[in-house]
Amino acid sequence: MRIILGSLKGRAIKVPLGIRPVSNKVKKACFDILGEVIEGKRVLELFAGSGALGIEALSLGAKEAAFVDVNQKCINAIKENIFSLGIAEKAKVYHKDAASAINDFNVYREKFDLIFLDPPYYEAKLINTLQNLEDYDILAPSGYIVSLCYIKDAYTKNSSKFSVILEKKYGQTLLLVYAKKEA
């Protein structure tokens, strides 16, 4: 897999066996939609896998990125990727499940401008993770949650704190962008 945009464009990243990486078509569409909103922002990638989304954001000028995954193979791949690309000083890697990470970020009053969710397909993790993000407010006031899920996975368009501002289908993948509702 290769980085498709920004200062690291064309560089290869390692994807662990058994991990479903986001396709280049969906990744490009996602970052085309986000545009310049990434520059100078704090990014969190939950269910990080290879770290492709957070690395792409760093390539496009994000200030820093946090990567969270429960799978040790993924943690190893992310670390290898960020060191080989020379971006380790802008990255933090956490070996834990998404719910624990969200709770910990809340305890330490961490806020992120952009949160990527790309949970494993067929495991119904999107709704639970969105609920955790509602319970533990780690999204900056003008931030976005960008979710990639299987088109048949359950998801919510509106919750008490977030609403979908963009929904697009790309083959079997559904791209959802959530924003905070106005208080």
C-alpha positions in Angstrom: 0.0 0.0 0.0 1.2 3.5 -0.8 0.5 7.0 0.6 -1.5 8.8 -2.1 -1.3 12.5 -1.2 0.9 15.1 0.4 4.6 15.3 1.3 4.9 11.5 1.7 3.1 10.7 -1.6 4.3 7.5 -3.2 6.0 6.1 -0.1 5.1 2.5 0.8 3.5 1.5 4.1 3.4 -2.0 5.6 -0.1 -3.6 6.1 -0.2 -6.6 8.5 -1.6 -9.9 7.2 -5.3 -10.3 7.8 -6.0 -6.6 8.0 -8.4 -5.0 5.5 -6.8 -1.8 4.4 -9.0 1.0 3.1 -8.8 1.2 -0.7 -7.0 4.0 -2.4 -10.2 5.1 -4.1 -12.0 5.5 -0.7 -8.9 7.0 1.0 -8.5 9.6 -1.8 -12.2 10.5 -1.7 -12.1 10.9 2.1 -9.1 13.3 2.0 -10.5 15.2 -1.0 -13.6 15.8 1.0 -11.6 16.9 4.1 -9.4 19.2 2.0 -7.5 21.8 3.9 -9.2 21.0 7.2 -6.3 18.7 8.1 -3.5 21.2 8.1 -2.1 21.8 11.7 -4.7 19.5 13.3 -4.6 16.8 16.0 -5.7 13.5 14.5 -6.8 10.2 16.2 -7.1 7.0 14.3 -9.0 4.3 16.2 -8.9 0.7 14.9 -5.7 1.9 13.2 -4.6 -1.3 11.4 -1.6 -0.1 9.4 -2.1 3.5 10.4 -2.9 4.5 6.8 -5.4 7.2 7.6 -3.4 8.9 10.3 -0.2 8.7 8.2 -2.1 10.2 5.2 -3.2 13.0 7.5 0.4 13.6 8.6 1.5 13.6 5.0 -1.1 16.4 4.4 0.1 18.6 7.2 -1.6 17.3 10.4 0.3 18.5 13.5 0.2 15.1 15.2 -1.5 11.8 15.1 -2.4 9.2 17.7 -2.9 5.6 16.6 -4.9 3.1 18.6 -5.2 -0.7 17.9 -5.7 -3.7 20.1 -3.8 -6.1 17.7 0.0 -6.4 18.4 0.7 -7.1 14.7 -1.0 -3.8 13.9 1.0 -1.9 16.6 4.2 -3.3 15.2 3.3 -2.3 11.6 2.3 1.2 12.6 5.6 1.7 14.5 7.6 0.3 11.6 5.7 2.6 9.2 6.1 5.8 11.2 9.8 5.2 11.8 10.6 4.3 8.2 8.7 7.4 7.0 10.5 9.7 9.5 7.3 10.9 11.2 7.7 9.2 14.6 8.1 12.6 16.4 4.6 13.5 15.3 3.0 10.2 16.2 1.9 8.3 19.4 1.0 4.7 19.3 -1.3 3.0 21.8 -1.8 -0.7 22.2 -5.3 -0.9 23.6 -8.9 -1.2 22.6 -10.8 1.8 21.3 -13.1 2.2 24.4 -10.2 2.2 26.8 -8.3 4.7 24.7 -11.3 7.0 24.5 -11.7 6.9 28.3 -8.0 7.5 28.8 -7.9 10.5 26.4 -10.9 11.9 28.3 -9.2 11.5 31.7 -6.2 13.4 30.4 -8.5 16.0 28.7 -7.2 15.3 25.3 -9.1 16.8 22.3 -8.8 15.8 18.7 -9.8 17.8 15.6 -10.3 14.7 13.5 -11.1 11.2 14.6 -10.9 8.4 12.1 -13.0 5.2 12.7 -12.4 2.2 10.5 -13.6 -0.7 12.6 -13.5 -4.3 11.4 -16.4 -5.1 9.2 -19.3 -7.2 10.5 -18.5 -6.6 14.2 -21.0 -3.8 15.0 -18.3 -1.7 16.6 -19.3 1.7 15.0 -22.4 2.4 17.1 -20.6 1.4 20.4 -17.6 3.6 19.5 -19.8 6.6 18.7 -21.6 6.1 22.0 -18.2 6.1 23.8 -17.3 9.3 21.9 -20.5 10.9 23.2 -19.9 9.8 26.7 -16.3 10.9 26.8 -16.0 14.2 24.9 -12.6 14.0 23.1 -13.7 15.7 19.9 -12.8 19.4 19.6 -15.8 21.7 19.2 -15.3 22.2 15.4 -13.9 18.7 14.8 -15.1 15.8 12.7 -15.5 12.1 13.1 -14.8 10.3 9.8 -16.0 6.7 9.7 -15.5 4.0 7.1 -17.8 0.9 7.5 -19.3 -1.9 5.5 -22.6 -0.7 3.9 -24.6 -3.3 5.7 -23.1 -2.6 9.1 -25.4 -0.8 11.6 -24.8 2.9 12.1 -26.6 5.9 13.3 -27.1 9.2 11.4 -28.0 11.2 14.5 -27.2 10.9 18.1 -27.6 13.2 21.0 -24.2 14.9 20.2 -23.3 14.1 16.6 -25.1 14.2 13.3 -24.0 12.9 9.8 -23.1 15.8 7.6 -21.9 13.6 4.7 -22.7 10.1 3.6 -21.2 8.5 0.5 -21.0 4.9 -0.8 -17.9 3.5 -2.5 -18.6 -0.1 -3.5 -19.0 -2.0 -0.3 -17.7 0.9 1.9 -19.8 3.6 3.4 -18.0 6.9 4.3 -19.7 8.9 7.0 -18.6 12.3 8.3 -20.0 13.3 11.7 -19.9 16.8 13.3 -21.0 17.9 16.7 -24.5 19.3 17.0 -24.7 22.9 18.0 -25.3 23.4 21.7 
